[in-house]
Amino acid sequence: MSIDMKVNWNLCEGNGVCAAEAPEVFDLDDDDNLLILDEHPDDTLRTKVEAAASACPKRAISLS
């Protein structure tokens, strides 16, 4: 089973907190733009993805 997540690109500032919490799912490019490495991460990464969503200062990541 995979995690249904969405990034609100209008809120995302590319600060990288999510990449620190879930590096298997998020990364930043050389210009500090957020990259989604896995748009449908496996449920085994749920704890990390939830931590990334919670740590986001702009609350740009939502899970359902």
Secondary structure, DSSP 4 states (H G I P E B T S, - for coil): -B--EEE-TTT-----HHHHH-TTTEEE-TTS-EEES-SS-BGGGHHHHHHHHHH-TT--EEE-
